[in-house]
Amino acid sequence: MGSIRSSNVKRIAESLVVQYPGKFTKDYSENRAIVKQVVNATSKKTLNNIAGYVTRYILKLESRRRKEEEETTIPA
């Protein structure tokens, strides 16, 4: 089973990715440091949840981009 995150964590993470394009990577520890600088006074658990979802979200976006590129390069 996967972990279930609250909609609040997802909303914050997705808005951070939109606000700071290109700043987040596929590396959790780098994302955690960036989230710690950007987000104000949250608990350690919430900070980790946001950083983890940012990482997962970046991976999902990258996968989606690759899939779209493959679809456009394959002649129909």
Backbone as CSV, one residue per row, in Angstrom:
resi,resn,N_x,N_y,N_z,CA_x,CA_y,CA_z,C_x,C_y,C_z
1,MET,0.830,-1.178,0.000,0.000,0.000,0.000,0.876,1.244,0.000
2,GLY,0.419,2.259,-0.682,1.149,3.526,-0.713,0.721,4.419,0.429
3,SER,1.496,5.447,0.645,1.135,6.371,1.711,0.108,7.368,1.178
4,ILE,-0.783,7.773,2.042,-1.827,8.716,1.673,-1.467,10.055,2.311
5,ARG,-1.381,11.071,1.470,-1.035,12.393,1.966,-2.288,13.269,1.977
6,SER,-2.307,14.207,2.901,-3.455,15.100,2.985,-3.459,16.046,1.794
7,SER,-4.626,16.549,1.474,-4.734,17.459,0.339,-3.975,18.749,0.605
8,ASN,-3.802,19.101,1.870,-3.052,20.298,2.221,-1.584,20.153,1.807
9,VAL,-0.990,19.000,2.080,0.401,18.743,1.706,0.537,18.774,0.190
10,LYS,-0.394,18.140,-0.505,-0.350,18.111,-1.969,-0.482,19.511,-2.553
11,ARG,-1.402,20.280,-2.020,-1.634,21.641,-2.518,-0.401,22.508,-2.336
12,ILE,0.216,22.443,-1.160,1.419,23.233,-0.889,2.555,22.798,-1.804
13,ALA,2.763,21.496,-1.939,3.854,20.979,-2.759,3.688,21.374,-4.221
14,GLU,2.499,21.212,-4.754,2.265,21.554,-6.149,2.422,23.051,-6.389
15,SER,1.989,23.878,-5.437,2.148,25.320,-5.605,3.619,25.727,-5.523
16,LEU,4.414,25.030,-4.709,5.851,25.323,-4.643,6.533,24.997,-5.962
17,VAL,6.157,23.888,-6.576,6.756,23.506,-7.859,6.412,24.541,-8.936
18,VAL,5.194,25.079,-8.879,4.794,26.100,-9.851,5.499,27.428,-9.566
19,GLN,5.628,27.799,-8.294,6.254,29.062,-7.916,7.749,29.087,-8.199
20,TYR,8.408,27.951,-8.020,9.856,27.867,-8.193,10.204,26.837,-9.264
21,PRO,9.934,27.162,-10.538,10.212,26.179,-11.593,11.713,25.958,-11.760
22,GLY,12.097,24.712,-11.909,13.498,24.375,-12.116,14.327,24.297,-10.851
23,LYS,13.762,24.655,-9.723,14.524,24.651,-8.471,14.543,23.274,-7.815
24,PHE,13.481,22.516,-7.981,13.374,21.201,-7.352,13.918,20.116,-8.278
25,THR,14.456,19.051,-7.674,15.054,17.963,-8.435,14.413,16.634,-8.038
26,LYS,15.013,15.543,-8.526,14.528,14.208,-8.174,15.125,13.728,-6.855
27,ASP,15.982,14.533,-6.228,16.653,14.145,-4.991,15.884,14.676,-3.780
28,TYR,15.464,13.764,-2.908,14.660,14.126,-1.739,15.399,15.080,-0.802
29,SER,16.671,14.806,-0.510,17.394,15.627,0.472,17.593,17.059,-0.027
30,GLU,17.818,17.225,-1.329,17.917,18.580,-1.873,16.572,19.293,-1.779
31,ASN,15.516,18.581,-2.124,14.179,19.167,-2.050,13.806,19.526,-0.616
32,ARG,14.223,18.702,0.333,13.928,18.964,1.734,14.582,20.269,2.186
33,ALA,15.827,20.483,1.779,16.537,21.719,2.139,15.845,22.938,1.525
34,ILE,15.402,22.815,0.283,14.717,23.927,-0.387,13.381,24.215,0.292
35,VAL,12.626,23.175,0.596,11.323,23.351,1.251,11.513,23.988,2.623
36,LYS,12.559,23.590,3.322,12.844,24.148,4.654,13.097,25.654,4.570
37,GLN,13.753,26.106,3.499,14.021,27.533,3.317,12.767,28.302,2.918
38,VAL,11.928,27.686,2.115,10.803,28.390,1.504,9.558,28.404,2.384
39,VAL,9.258,27.287,3.045,8.027,27.176,3.833,8.296,27.669,5.251
40,ASN,7.349,28.432,5.781,7.506,29.003,7.116,6.992,28.069,8.202
41,ALA,7.775,27.914,9.247,7.399,27.317,10.533,6.367,26.197,10.470
42,THR,6.756,25.067,9.904,5.902,23.891,9.977,6.639,22.836,10.782
43,SER,5.929,21.802,11.176,6.570,20.739,11.941,7.512,19.945,11.038
44,LYS,8.397,19.196,11.658,9.362,18.387,10.917,8.645,17.349,10.057
45,LYS,7.609,16.753,10.586,6.855,15.736,9.851,6.190,16.337,8.622
46,THR,5.578,17.491,8.774,4.932,18.149,7.647,5.951,18.561,6.596
47,LEU,7.081,19.060,7.052,8.167,19.447,6.149,8.626,18.249,5.321
48,ASN,8.805,17.110,5.975,9.226,15.900,5.281,8.152,15.411,4.306
49,ASN,6.888,15.506,4.709,5.802,15.104,3.825,5.756,15.965,2.565
50,ILE,5.928,17.263,2.737,5.913,18.175,1.592,7.093,17.877,0.672
51,ALA,8.281,17.713,1.245,9.469,17.422,0.438,9.326,16.086,-0.294
52,GLY,8.765,15.098,0.364,8.551,13.808,-0.264,7.560,13.885,-1.405
53,TYR,6.496,14.645,-1.219,5.514,14.766,-2.289,6.058,15.593,-3.444
54,VAL,6.876,16.617,-3.149,7.515,17.395,-4.212,8.369,16.468,-5.078
55,THR,9.138,15.596,-4.430,9.986,14.655,-5.155,9.143,13.732,-6.017
56,ARG,8.094,13.193,-5.462,7.208,12.296,-6.198,6.532,13.027,-7.354
57,TYR,6.129,14.265,-7.114,5.457,15.073,-8.127,6.397,15.387,-9.294
58,ILE,7.654,15.710,-8.982,8.653,15.977,-10.016,8.862,14.732,-10.868
59,LEU,8.969,13.574,-10.234,9.128,12.322,-10.968,7.920,12.057,-11.873
60,LYS,6.729,12.349,-11.363,5.513,12.141,-12.135,5.472,13.077,-13.346
61,LEU,5.855,14.346,-13.151,5.873,15.291,-14.257,6.882,14.877,-15.320
62,GLU,8.044,14.440,-14.882,9.079,14.003,-15.811,8.625,12.786,-16.618
63,SER,7.988,11.850,-15.948,7.475,10.664,-16.622,6.420,11.051,-17.656
64,ARG,5.569,11.969,-17.294,4.517,12.431,-18.194,5.113,13.108,-19.428
65,ARG,6.171,13.933,-19.208,6.837,14.603,-20.331,7.465,13.595,-21.281
66,ARG,8.144,12.578,-20.714,8.764,11.554,-21.545,7.721,10.816,-22.381
67,LYS,6.604,10.509,-21.763,5.541,9.787,-22.451,4.996,10.623,-23.610
68,GLU,4.805,11.919,-23.381,4.311,12.807,-24.432,5.317,12.914,-25.574
69,GLU,6.611,12.983,-25.245,7.648,13.047,-26.275,7.660,11.784,-27.119
70,GLU,7.511,10.636,-26.482,7.484,9.365,-27.205,6.284,9.309,-28.146
71,GLU,5.155,9.814,-27.690,3.948,9.804,-28.523,4.092,10.719,-29.728
72,THR,4.793,11.831,-29.560,4.941,12.781,-30.669,6.014,12.322,-31.658
73,THR,7.025,11.561,-31.199,8.084,11.127,-32.096,7.724,9.887,-32.898
74,ILE,6.794,9.099,-32.417,6.378,7.894,-33.128,5.408,8.298,-34.242
75,PRO,5.745,7.960,-35.491,4.819,8.313,-36.576,3.527,7.493,-36.507
76,ALA,2.428,8.161,-36.723,1.120,7.480,-36.619,0.699,6.866,-37.917
